[in-house]
Amino acid sequence: VLIAIGRDACTRNIGLETIGVKINEKNGKVPVNDEEQTNVPYVYAIGDILDGKLELTPVAIQAGRLLARRLYGGSSRKCDYINVPTTVFTPLEYGSCGFPEERAVEEYGKQNLEVYHSLFWPLEWTVPGRDNNTCYAKIICNKQDNNRVIGLHVLGPNAGEVTQGFAAAIKCGLTKELLDETIGIHPTCAEVFTTMDITKASGQDITQKGC
């Protein structure tokens, strides 16, 4: 049984209307600018209450720290809400960082993107005889920016661990060329990101015959 109860934004009875802070009437969440500032300049909001932002505890903690440093420490660093690694801890994990493909198309245009993808077969699945080509990996690259990786997605064992590692590289400006130059650890699942050569646009077969 899967129970996804979600979170409610309890903003309607705390007096926001008294000071003029606007909320999204549909979900009660608070729209802010890229510095977590509401429509009232001296009122800020962070965390799950933000309209259109990720409901993740580490994101809220990071945003809060950066906001405090901007307000009281002379910093100008803002929270990055795009390159956030996250994982769905289902029996076969799914991890992602950066843009989903659909959002990347909206942001950059399909003609400016190159999407590489591959199915893969974890070595540890060979002994129990699990189905081949069940796992999937994909990267989305911006052709107008040296093929910089703007989205990474993986469905497979330990996807959370894999995604966390690549997230740091994406924050550092990871490109497809750098991935190709990276020596893979054989036979890990993460190795698939160092050997991708089939684009989604090509329509070529991405099935694999083994590790």
C-alpha positions in Angstrom: 0.0 0.0 0.0 1.4 3.4 -1.0 0.2 6.4 1.0 1.3 9.7 -0.4 -0.4 12.2 1.9 1.7 15.3 0.9 1.9 18.5 2.9 -0.6 21.3 3.4 0.4 24.9 3.6 -1.2 26.3 6.8 -1.0 30.0 5.8 -4.6 31.1 5.8 -5.0 31.8 9.5 -1.7 33.3 10.6 -2.4 37.0 9.6 -0.6 37.2 6.3 -3.6 39.2 4.9 -3.2 41.8 7.6 0.3 42.7 6.4 -0.5 42.2 2.7 1.5 39.1 2.0 0.0 37.3 -1.1 -0.5 33.6 -1.3 -1.5 31.2 -4.0 -5.1 30.8 -3.3 -5.2 27.3 -4.8 -2.6 25.7 -2.5 -1.9 28.3 0.2 1.7 28.5 -0.8 3.7 31.7 -0.8 5.2 33.1 -4.1 8.7 34.6 -3.7 11.5 36.0 -5.8 14.9 34.4 -6.2 15.9 35.7 -2.8 12.9 34.2 -1.0 11.4 37.6 -0.7 7.6 37.9 -0.7 5.6 40.8 -2.3 6.1 42.6 1.1 9.8 43.5 1.0 10.5 42.9 4.7 8.8 39.4 4.8 10.7 36.3 3.6 9.6 32.7 3.3 11.6 29.5 3.0 11.1 25.7 2.8 8.0 23.7 1.9 5.8 26.8 2.1 7.3 28.2 -1.2 5.1 28.1 -4.3 6.7 26.1 -7.1 9.7 24.9 -5.1 10.8 21.5 -4.0 9.4 20.1 -0.7 12.7 18.7 0.6 14.2 19.2 4.1 17.8 19.7 2.9 16.6 22.4 0.5 14.9 24.3 3.3 18.0 24.1 5.5 20.2 25.3 2.7 17.8 28.2 1.8 17.6 29.2 5.4 21.3 29.3 5.9 21.9 31.3 2.7 19.0 33.7 3.6 20.5 34.4 7.0 23.9 35.0 5.5 22.5 37.5 3.0 20.5 39.3 5.6 23.1 39.5 8.3 26.5 38.3 6.9 27.0 40.4 3.8 26.6 37.4 1.4 25.0 37.6 -2.0 24.7 33.8 -2.6 21.3 32.5 -3.5 19.8 29.1 -3.2 20.0 26.9 -6.3 16.6 25.3 -6.7 17.5 23.7 -10.1 20.5 21.5 -9.4 19.0 19.7 -6.5 19.8 16.0 -6.2 16.8 13.9 -5.1 15.8 10.3 -5.0 12.6 8.3 -4.9 13.4 5.3 -2.6 11.2 2.8 -4.3 12.5 -0.8 -4.5 14.2 0.2 -7.8 15.4 3.7 -6.9 15.1 6.7 -9.2 17.4 9.6 -8.8 17.6 12.9 -10.6 19.5 16.2 -10.6 18.8 19.3 -12.7 16.1 19.7 -15.3 13.6 17.1 -16.3 13.6 16.7 -20.1 10.2 18.4 -20.6 11.2 21.4 -18.5 14.6 21.6 -20.2 12.8 21.8 -23.6 10.6 24.6 -22.3 13.6 26.5 -20.9 16.1 26.0 -23.7 14.2 24.8 -26.8 14.4 21.3 -28.1 16.8 22.3 -30.9 19.4 23.4 -28.4 19.4 20.1 -26.4 21.1 16.8 -26.9 19.8 13.9 -24.8 21.9 10.8 -24.3 20.4 7.7 -22.8 21.0 4.0 -22.2 19.5 0.9 -20.6 21.9 -1.0 -18.3 22.2 -4.3 -16.5 23.7 -4.2 -12.9 26.3 -7.0 -12.5 24.7 -8.1 -9.2 21.6 -9.0 -11.1 23.2 -11.7 -13.2 23.4 -14.3 -10.4 19.7 -14.1 -9.4 18.8 -13.9 -13.1 16.9 -10.7 -13.0 15.6 -9.1 -16.2 18.1 -7.4 -18.3 17.6 -3.8 -19.5 15.3 -2.8 -16.7 17.6 0.0 -15.5 17.9 3.3 -17.3 20.2 6.3 -17.4 19.8 9.7 -19.2 21.6 13.0 -19.4 20.4 16.2 -20.9 23.0 18.5 -22.4 22.8 22.1 -23.5 24.4 22.3 -27.0 24.7 26.1 -26.8 26.8 25.9 -23.6 29.6 23.4 -24.5 27.2 20.5 -24.0 26.9 21.2 -20.3 24.9 18.7 -18.4 21.7 20.3 -17.2 19.8 17.2 -16.2 20.8 13.7 -15.0 18.4 10.9 -14.4 19.0 7.3 -13.3 16.7 4.3 -12.5 18.6 1.5 -10.8 20.1 0.1 -7.6 21.6 2.8 -5.3 20.4 5.6 -7.5 20.5 8.0 -4.5 24.3 7.3 -4.0 25.0 7.7 -7.7 23.0 10.9 -8.0 24.6 12.5 -4.9 28.0 12.1 -6.4 27.2 13.4 -9.9 25.3 16.4 -8.3 28.6 17.9 -7.2 30.0 17.6 -10.7 26.9 19.2 -12.2 27.3 22.1 -9.8 30.9 22.4 -11.0 29.7 22.7 -14.7 30.0 19.1 -15.8 30.0 18.7 -19.6 29.5 15.6 -21.9 33.2 15.8 -22.9 34.2 15.6 -19.2 32.0 12.6 -18.7 33.5 10.9 -21.8 37.0 11.6 -20.4 36.2 10.2 -17.0 37.4 6.6 -16.4 34.6 4.5 -15.2 34.8 2.1 -12.3 33.9 -1.3 -13.8 31.5 -2.9 -13.1 29.5 -0.2 -11.3 26.1 1.1 -12.3 27.4 4.7 -12.4 29.9 3.7 -15.1 27.1 4.0 -17.6 27.4 7.8 -17.5 31.0 7.6 -18.8 30.1 5.5 -21.8 27.0 7.0 -23.2 27.1 7.5 -27.0 23.5 7.1 -28.2 21.3 10.1 -28.5 17.6 10.0 -28.1 17.2 11.8 -31.4 19.0 9.1 -33.3 16.4 6.5 -32.4 19.0 3.8 -32.1 18.6 0.7 -29.9 19.8 1.3 -26.3 19.5 -2.3 -25.0 22.6 -3.8 -23.5 23.8 -7.4 -23.5 25.5 -7.4 -20.1 27.7 -5.3 -17.8 
